């Protein structure tokens, strides 16, 4: 469980970082790059380790655990969903935001309308993955049905 807290804990700060960048748009690129660096250097590698340990728990579970431990299989499915979503949709949207905010708009022109759309996509994706992570932690701690 400590690996899970270190792996996924920082992702809950991304909404705070994003809100601060929204109030100071000149720092949006830095904030997005910072989130990408944390994800690439900490979250994704530790999430992979968490996946390996999850599979080991699943393999080592007693046979009768599969009937009473449906929570473990569900947690693994939610984990795979969260990981695939994060490594594809969220990661691509974050890199798109970095690209969109890497240069200021030309003098006298408004910011790209793609920026708010990309930010909204990241916000909704963050909510989705946050709910999945909370559900996984709940299942792993409470172990319903056991």
C-alpha positions as CSV (number, residue, x, y, z in Angstrom):
1,X,0.0,0.0,0.0
2,X,2.8,2.5,0.6
3,X,3.9,2.2,-3.0
4,X,0.4,3.1,-4.1
5,X,0.3,6.2,-1.9
6,X,3.6,7.4,-3.3
7,X,2.6,6.5,-6.8
8,X,-0.9,8.0,-6.9
9,X,-0.8,10.6,-4.2
10,X,0.8,13.4,-6.3
11,X,-1.9,13.1,-8.9
12,X,-4.4,14.5,-6.4
13,X,-2.3,17.7,-6.3
14,X,-2.6,18.2,-10.1
15,X,-6.0,19.9,-9.8
16,X,-4.5,22.4,-7.4
17,X,-1.5,23.0,-9.7
18,X,-3.9,23.4,-12.6
19,X,-6.1,25.9,-10.8
20,X,-3.1,28.0,-9.9
21,X,-1.9,27.9,-13.5
22,X,-5.4,29.0,-14.5
23,X,-5.2,32.1,-12.3
24,X,-1.7,32.8,-13.7
25,X,-1.8,31.8,-17.3
26,X,1.7,32.9,-17.9
27,X,2.8,29.9,-15.8
28,X,0.5,27.4,-17.4
29,X,3.3,25.8,-19.5
30,X,5.6,25.5,-16.4
31,X,2.8,23.9,-14.5
32,X,1.9,21.4,-17.3
33,X,5.6,20.5,-17.7
34,X,5.9,20.0,-14.0
35,X,2.9,17.6,-14.0
36,X,4.4,15.7,-16.9
37,X,7.8,15.4,-15.1
38,X,6.2,14.1,-11.9
39,X,4.0,11.7,-13.9
40,X,6.9,10.4,-16.0
41,X,9.5,10.2,-13.2
42,X,7.3,9.0,-10.3
43,X,3.7,8.1,-11.0
44,X,4.0,5.9,-14.1
45,X,7.1,3.9,-13.0
46,X,5.6,3.3,-9.5
47,X,2.2,2.5,-11.1
48,X,3.9,-0.2,-13.1
49,X,5.4,-1.6,-9.9
50,X,2.0,-1.5,-8.3
51,X,0.6,-3.5,-11.2
52,X,3.2,-6.2,-10.8
53,X,2.5,-6.5,-7.0
54,X,-1.2,-6.6,-7.7
55,X,-0.7,-9.5,-10.1
56,X,1.4,-11.3,-7.6
57,X,-1.3,-10.9,-4.9
58,X,-3.9,-12.2,-7.4
59,X,-1.7,-15.2,-8.3
60,X,-0.9,-16.1,-4.7
61,X,-4.6,-15.8,-3.5
62,X,-6.1,-19.1,-2.4
63,X,-8.5,-20.7,-4.9
64,X,-11.6,-19.9,-2.7
65,X,-10.5,-16.3,-2.7
66,X,-11.8,-16.0,-6.3
67,X,-15.4,-16.6,-5.1
68,X,-15.3,-14.4,-2.0
69,X,-12.6,-12.0,-3.2
70,X,-14.3,-10.6,-6.3
71,X,-13.1,-7.2,-5.0
72,X,-9.5,-8.1,-6.0
73,X,-10.4,-8.9,-9.6
74,X,-12.5,-5.7,-9.8
75,X,-9.6,-3.6,-8.3
76,X,-7.3,-5.0,-11.0
77,X,-9.7,-4.2,-13.8
78,X,-10.1,-0.7,-12.4
79,X,-6.3,-0.4,-12.2
80,X,-5.8,-1.5,-15.8
81,X,-8.5,1.0,-16.9
82,X,-6.9,3.8,-15.0
83,X,-3.4,3.0,-16.3
84,X,-4.4,2.7,-19.9
85,X,-6.5,5.9,-19.7
86,X,-3.7,7.8,-18.0
87,X,-1.0,6.6,-20.4
88,X,-3.0,7.4,-23.5
89,X,-5.7,10.0,-23.3
90,X,-4.5,12.0,-20.2
91,X,-0.8,11.9,-21.3
92,X,-1.6,13.0,-24.8
93,X,-3.9,15.8,-23.6
94,X,-1.1,17.0,-21.2
95,X,1.5,17.0,-24.0
96,X,-1.0,18.9,-26.2
97,X,-1.4,21.5,-23.4
98,X,2.4,21.8,-23.1
99,X,2.5,22.4,-26.9
100,X,-0.3,24.9,-26.9
101,X,1.2,26.9,-24.0
102,X,4.9,26.8,-25.1
103,X,4.7,30.1,-26.9
104,X,2.6,33.2,-25.9
105,X,-0.1,34.3,-28.4
106,X,0.9,36.9,-31.0
107,X,0.6,40.5,-29.7
108,X,-3.0,41.6,-29.9
109,X,-4.4,38.1,-30.6
110,X,-6.4,36.1,-28.0
111,X,-5.1,32.8,-26.7
112,X,-5.9,29.7,-28.6
113,X,-9.4,28.4,-28.0
114,X,-7.9,24.9,-27.9
115,X,-6.3,25.7,-24.5
116,X,-9.6,25.8,-22.5
117,X,-10.9,22.7,-24.3
118,X,-7.7,20.8,-23.5
119,X,-7.7,22.0,-19.9
120,X,-11.3,20.8,-19.6
121,X,-10.4,17.4,-21.1
122,X,-7.6,17.1,-18.5
123,X,-9.9,18.1,-15.7
124,X,-12.6,15.6,-16.6
125,X,-9.9,12.9,-17.1
126,X,-8.4,13.8,-13.7
127,X,-11.8,13.4,-12.0
128,X,-12.3,10.0,-13.8
129,X,-8.9,8.6,-12.7
130,X,-9.3,10.1,-9.2
131,X,-12.6,8.2,-8.8
132,X,-11.0,5.0,-10.0
133,X,-8.1,5.4,-7.6
134,X,-10.4,6.0,-4.7
135,X,-12.5,3.0,-5.7
136,X,-9.4,0.8,-5.9
137,X,-8.1,1.9,-2.5
138,X,-11.6,1.3,-1.0
139,X,-11.7,-2.2,-2.5
140,X,-8.2,-3.1,-1.3
141,X,-8.7,-1.8,2.2
142,X,-12.3,-2.9,2.9
143,X,-12.2,-6.2,0.9
144,X,-16.0,-6.4,0.7
145,X,-17.5,-9.8,0.9
146,X,-14.6,-11.4,2.8
